[in-house]
Amino acid sequence: MDPDLVAAVAAVAGGDKINVSGFCAEHKISRTVFYKYVNRFRQEGAAGFIRRSSAPHRRPTASSARVREAVVRARKQLAEEGRDNGAISIGWRLEELGEVWVPSRATIHRILVDEGHVTPQPRKRPRTRRRFEYTEANGLWQVDGMEFYLAGGEKVCILQILDDHSRLDVGTYAASSQNGDEAWAALQQAFAGYGVPVKVLTDNGLAFSGKHRGSMVDLERRLADWTCSTPPTSSTTTTPVNGSTDPAGTSASPAEGHTRVGDAEGDDAFAESLIDHQHAAVARA
């Protein structure tokens, strides 16, 4: 606390007359703040100069004690059952029980941190990568396969084909595994619905690329026979569905080296059809 302010407040509180406006202008404080300290000094003495917390007295949106206890209890139960006990799993468990309102994943994580069950590790946060997208629809399709277990324990593979520009899911195909025949069937299904893209990007999965084996896989041969003589370019990083990343630091324009599958002359028509389809999907939602 500024000694001059303390002295001036004590003087005014004791009945002395000073130029309050001039003092406040010189010390760059408002008259409201000055008289606030005068009133506090008269009521509390020197303790009135201690800074007080600006936190609200009530937090109507804060998680209740009952919800916090349910989160901690669910975490312990999942750990005892040998299951994943992270924030997402805890949310699912609370939803199954239906005993309390289910908070968001971030809120569950904050509760665990506050209760001492999780130690924050900011160094583990993923580094931000520059986002890019192709400038035109059907400029690039990303193909990826995700394994999924059915309720009966059977393992299947979901093949997903995503247009990089519009982020439209142009093809989702349920396959028995990640294999060339069903990957080609998924692409043909997408070709029939949305036309042929300019380029196709895959990861180095065994069904997509024979790069590490020094040969071409069946899917690469079929794409090569489709319109060109070069195999599809593979990336060592599978592009995520929620946003493209640029691990190599390339620009937003189509990168060199990816297989040209279709003819670029039809891009405008493809773009219009994709955008119309996307708008229709948004309207139905």
N, C-alpha and C positions, 0 to 999 in steps of 0.2 A: 504494500500500500504506500502511496506517495506521502512522505512526511508533511509536505505543505498542505495536502488535502486533509490529513488527520488534524493538523493544527487549526485549519480554517473551520472545519466541522466542529471541533471542540469549542472554538471561540464563539461561533454562532449559537451552539447549544447552550453555552453559558450566559448568553444574553448580549454579547458584544455585537456591534454593528460593523459590517465590512461590505465592500462592494462585491456582492455575490456574482452579479452578471459579469463584471470585469474579471473576477477570479476564474469563473468557469470558462470564459473565452480564452484566457491565457493558458489554462491547463487542458483545454479541449475536452471538456466534459459538459453535459447538459445540466441545467438548473434542477431538473427532475432527479437526476442521480445525486446531485449534491444534497438536496433536502431529504432524499431517501436515507442517506447516511446520517444526516442530522437527527432524524426521527429514531433510527436504530441506536444511535449513541445515547440519546436521552433515555431509551428504554432498557438497553443492555449494557451500556458503558463501552469499554474497549472491545468487548466481544462483538459489537455491532459492525466492526470493520472486517471481520472474517468473511471471506467469500463463501457464498452458499451455493449448493448444487442447483443447477438449472433443470435437472431431470423432473419430469412430470410426477405429481403425487400419485396419479392413477394411470394405468395402461389398459384401457378397455380391450384392446386387441391382443394383449399378451396371452400366451398359452396358460390355461389354468393348471393348478397343482394336480388335478385329476388326470389331465392329459399328459403332463410330464411324467407322472408315476406310471401311466400305461405304456409310454414309450420305453422307459427304463426296464419295466417288467417284460415287455415283448423282446427287447434285446437280450435279456438274460435267458428267456425261454428258448429263443432261437439258438443261442450259443450252447445251451444244454442239449439241444436236439442235434447238434453238429451241423447246423445249417448256416448259411450266410446271414449275418445279423447287421448288415448295413442299413442305411436310411431307407432305401427302396424296399428291402425285405420287411423292415419294421412297418412301413406303411401298408404293405399287403396284409401282414398279420393283423394289424389293427382293423383293417377293412373287413377281414374275415370274422373277427370277433364281434364287431359292431357295438362295442361298449362305449366308445367315445368318438367324438368328432376326429376325423383323420387329418392331421396337419400336412403341409406340403413337405417334400423331401428336404428342402433347405431348412424349414423350421425344425424337423426332426433332427437334422444334423446339429443345429444350434443348441437344441435341448441336450443332446449328448455331450456337446462341448461344455455347456454350463454345468452339467452334472458330473463332469470329470471322467466320462467314459470314452472320450475321444480326445487325442492330443492333436491340435491343429499342426499341419505340416505344409506351410505355404510353398516350400521348395518343390513339392510334388505337383504343383499346379502346372498344367500343360502350357508350353510356350505358345504365344499367339502367332499364328501364321497368316500370311497375307492371303485373303480370299480372292478367288478369281472365278469367272464364269465365261463361257463362250458367248460371243456377241449375238449369235443367231440360233434359233431353234433347229434341231437336227444337225447341229454342227459337230456335236460329240455325244455319244451315248456311253455311259459307264455301266459295266456289267459286273455283278458281284453275287456270290453265293453265301447263304447263311444257314448253318445247321440248326435244326429245331427238333425237339423231342415231343412226340405226341403223348397224350394222357396214358396210353397203353405201353409207353416206353420205346416205341418205334422211332428210329431216327430218320428224319427226312431233310431235304435241302430246299430252301426257298431261293430261287434264282430271280434276282431283281435287276431290271434294266431302267436306267434313269437318264432323262435328257438333261444335259449339264446346264443349258441356258434357262429353261423354264422350270427346272426341278420337278418336272412331271414324270410320274411313274408310268412309263410307256409299256411295261410288261412285268408281271409278277407270275412266276411259273413254279408250281409245286413239283419237285423232282424227287426221285428215290435217292439220288446222291448227286454230287457235283461231277457230272460226266459230260463228255463231248456231245453225245447224241441228244440228250435232253437240253443242253445249253443251246445247241443249234435249233431245236424245236422252239425254245423260248424266243430266240432271235427271229425266227420265221414268223411266229405269231405276232411279234412287235412290228416287223416289216409290213405285215398285212394290215395292221391297224393304223400305223403312223408313217408309212413310207420308209425309205432307206436313208440312214444317216450318212454324213460325210466321213466320220471317223468313229472307231470303236476303241474304248479303253478298258482293259481288264487288269487284274492283278496277276501274279505269277502262279496261280493255282494250277494243279496238274491238268485240269480239264480245259484251261484257257491257253496255256503257254508251255512249249517244250524247250524254252530258252536254256534252262539249266541241264537239260539232257542232250543238247546239241542237235535237236531235230524238231520237226513241226508236229503238233498234235492234230487230231482229226478236225477240230473246230477251226484251226488256222488254215488248214487245206481248203475247207469248204468256203471260208471267207475269201481266200485267195482266188479260188475258182469262180467266186460270185462275180467279181468285176475287176480284180487286179492280180498282180503277181507277187506282192509283198505281204508278209504275214502281219497280223495286228501287233501294234506296239504294246508292250506290257509295262506296268509301273510297279515298282517294289512296294508302293504304298497303296492300299485299297482306299479309294475316295469315299468318305462318309456320306450318308444320305442327307444329313442336316446342313451341309455346306461344303463346297469344294475347297481343297487346300492345294497350295502350290509348293510341294516340297523342294522342287528344283529352282524356285525363284523365277519362273518364266512369266511372261506377260499375259494379259487377259486374252490376247488374240490366240487363235488356234495354234498350238505348238507344232513344230516340225517333227516328222518321224512317225506320226500316228497313221494307221492304215486309212486310206481313202476308200470307203466302201461304196458310197453313192455319188451321184452327180450333183454338184453345187448349184446347177441351174434351177433346180426345183426347190431351193431353200425357202424362197418367199412363200410358195404355196404351202410347204410343210409348216412354216412358222405360223401362218394364218390358221391352219387346221389345229395345231397344238394350242395356240392361244384361245381359239374358240372353245376347244374341249376343256381347257383349264377354267375359263370363265363359266362354262356350264356346270362344271363340278363345284365351283364356289357357290353358284346360285342355288344348287341343290342342297348344299350344306347349310 
